[in-house]
Structure formats: C-alpha cells, structure tokens
Amino acid sequence: MALGSEGGLPSVETGEDKTLKTAVNAFKKAYVTKILEENNWNQTKAAKVLGIQLTYVIRLIDELQIRK
C-alpha cells in the first residue's frame, strides 16, 4: 500500500478487515516505506527522520514485511 498523492490514508477495499489494528499497520507500512524510499533505503537515515531507534526500524521492516 502507498500513501495517496496528497498524503492521505492507504485505501481499504470493501470486504477487507477494517479493524483499527489493520488500519494502523497499513498506515505504518505505507509511511515507513515512503520515508525509506526518500532516504534511498538507508535505514539509519530513515530512523533519524522518523525519530526512532534503528533497531525499531529494522523490526518494523520485518513485522510489516516491507520490501524494496
């Protein structure tokens, strides 16, 4: 999923799980992916931009199955 052109929420198609947890995870995946792309997939730079520890970025990439 990607952020909309205006930075909106990722789309949730009809019939999909619409729980808050699913929506939050979809947003996190889209946002972290966007920040990684903006920083040429440099996880250290992305962590600084996000204001979180590098180890948490690595964990998010694994948990949310973020791929180039």
Backbone bond lengths (Angstrom), bond angles and torsions (degrees), N, CA, C in turn:
res aa  C-N    CA-C-N  psi(-1)  N-CA   C-N-CA  omega(-1)  CA-C   N-CA-C  phi
1 M - - - 1.452 - - 1.516 109.55 -
2 A 1.300 115.14 148.97 1.455 119.13 179.32 1.519 109.10 -128.82
3 L 1.300 114.67 156.42 1.449 118.53 175.43 1.506 109.00 -67.69
4 G 1.320 116.28 147.01 1.453 120.05 177.30 1.512 111.24 -63.56
5 S 1.319 116.71 167.58 1.459 120.78 -176.49 1.522 112.17 -60.88
6 E 1.308 116.89 -23.07 1.460 120.23 179.15 1.519 112.01 -105.63
7 G 1.333 116.98 18.34 1.453 120.66 178.09 1.515 113.47 77.16
8 G 1.334 116.95 19.81 1.448 121.51 -179.01 1.514 112.30 -75.40
9 L 1.315 114.94 -173.99 1.458 121.11 179.95 1.517 110.82 -73.02
10 P 1.325 116.96 149.86 1.461 119.18 173.25 1.521 108.66 -62.43
11 S 1.322 117.06 145.48 1.460 119.77 -177.67 1.526 110.32 -71.63
12 V 1.308 115.27 145.16 1.460 121.69 175.17 1.520 105.64 -119.62
13 E 1.330 115.63 112.47 1.453 120.06 -176.10 1.524 110.72 -73.73
14 T 1.317 115.72 155.86 1.452 122.02 179.13 1.523 110.21 -58.24
15 G 1.315 115.79 136.29 1.448 120.88 178.20 1.517 114.09 92.55
16 E 1.316 117.92 -13.99 1.457 120.46 178.83 1.516 109.98 -77.16
17 D 1.326 114.90 162.46 1.458 121.56 175.08 1.527 108.12 -60.68
18 K 1.312 117.26 123.08 1.463 121.14 -177.23 1.528 112.29 -111.38
19 T 1.327 116.63 25.45 1.455 118.88 178.85 1.521 109.99 -70.19
20 L 1.314 115.97 159.49 1.462 120.89 179.02 1.524 110.68 -60.84
21 K 1.318 116.96 -40.96 1.462 120.82 -179.86 1.530 110.82 -58.91
22 T 1.317 116.95 -43.87 1.463 121.09 179.24 1.525 110.73 -64.32
23 A 1.329 116.79 -42.38 1.463 120.91 -179.97 1.527 111.04 -65.45
24 V 1.322 117.29 -42.58 1.468 121.41 179.35 1.523 109.86 -63.91
25 N 1.326 117.62 -43.86 1.463 120.56 179.15 1.518 111.81 -64.58
26 A 1.333 117.49 -38.13 1.468 121.04 177.73 1.522 110.07 -63.93
27 F 1.336 116.49 -42.30 1.460 120.01 178.30 1.527 110.79 -64.88
28 K 1.339 116.90 -46.65 1.469 120.45 -179.71 1.519 110.62 -58.58
29 K 1.323 116.91 -44.71 1.466 120.52 -178.86 1.528 110.40 -61.80
30 A 1.328 116.83 -47.27 1.465 120.66 -179.34 1.521 111.23 -64.08
31 Y 1.324 117.03 -42.66 1.464 120.59 -176.71 1.528 112.07 -70.27
32 V 1.316 117.28 -45.15 1.466 120.75 179.68 1.525 109.22 -64.72
33 T 1.325 117.79 -41.10 1.460 120.85 177.42 1.526 110.82 -60.13
34 K 1.328 116.87 -43.82 1.468 121.52 179.04 1.526 111.11 -60.45
35 I 1.320 117.15 -45.45 1.467 121.05 -179.69 1.530 110.39 -66.13
36 L 1.322 117.39 -40.74 1.462 120.64 177.44 1.533 110.86 -61.65
37 E 1.328 116.53 -44.25 1.464 120.31 178.76 1.521 111.29 -61.82
38 E 1.335 116.93 -42.02 1.466 121.42 -179.89 1.529 111.65 -64.46
39 N 1.322 116.73 -22.39 1.469 121.64 -178.85 1.525 111.78 -111.57
40 N 1.337 115.92 26.66 1.463 122.34 178.07 1.526 112.65 51.91
41 W 1.315 116.39 37.97 1.460 124.60 177.96 1.527 113.17 62.52
42 N 1.332 117.00 21.77 1.460 121.15 175.13 1.527 107.05 -81.20
43 Q 1.316 115.94 108.27 1.460 121.41 -174.57 1.523 112.51 -66.21
44 T 1.313 117.79 -34.10 1.469 121.14 178.98 1.523 110.36 -65.57
45 K 1.324 117.00 -46.09 1.474 120.45 178.25 1.522 110.88 -64.87
46 A 1.333 116.67 -41.44 1.461 120.46 178.99 1.528 110.90 -61.13
47 A 1.329 116.82 -40.79 1.463 120.80 178.77 1.524 110.62 -60.69
48 K 1.340 116.82 -41.85 1.465 120.39 179.00 1.515 111.15 -64.18
49 V 1.338 117.05 -43.42 1.464 121.12 179.31 1.522 110.37 -62.93
50 L 1.321 116.35 -41.93 1.467 121.39 -178.69 1.529 112.75 -76.17
51 G 1.330 116.20 -16.88 1.458 120.05 -179.41 1.520 112.79 73.60
52 I 1.343 115.67 32.43 1.461 120.36 179.84 1.525 109.16 -131.21
53 Q 1.321 116.09 167.93 1.457 122.29 179.55 1.522 110.55 -71.55
54 L 1.317 116.32 147.83 1.462 122.07 177.30 1.525 111.12 -56.22
55 T 1.319 116.58 -39.86 1.469 119.44 -179.07 1.531 111.46 -62.06
56 Y 1.342 116.99 -32.90 1.470 119.96 178.25 1.527 110.34 -72.66
57 V 1.330 118.16 -36.24 1.467 121.14 175.72 1.523 109.24 -60.78
58 I 1.320 116.08 -45.85 1.466 120.64 179.76 1.528 110.38 -60.98
59 R 1.327 116.33 -42.39 1.465 120.45 179.13 1.527 111.30 -64.69
60 L 1.343 117.30 -41.31 1.463 120.50 178.14 1.524 111.38 -62.90
61 I 1.332 116.44 -42.57 1.461 120.67 178.80 1.525 110.35 -58.41
62 D 1.321 116.40 -42.50 1.459 121.24 179.56 1.531 111.45 -70.14
63 E 1.327 117.06 -51.41 1.468 121.22 -176.13 1.521 112.76 -64.22
64 L 1.341 117.23 -38.55 1.454 121.17 -176.75 1.527 112.55 -92.72
65 Q 1.333 115.56 2.05 1.461 122.49 178.29 1.529 111.08 53.93
66 I 1.317 115.80 52.30 1.456 122.16 179.02 1.522 108.18 -84.10
67 R 1.318 116.08 128.74 1.467 122.07 -179.33 1.516 109.34 -131.34
68 K 1.335 115.26 151.51 1.467 120.95 175.51 1.497 110.85 -62.06
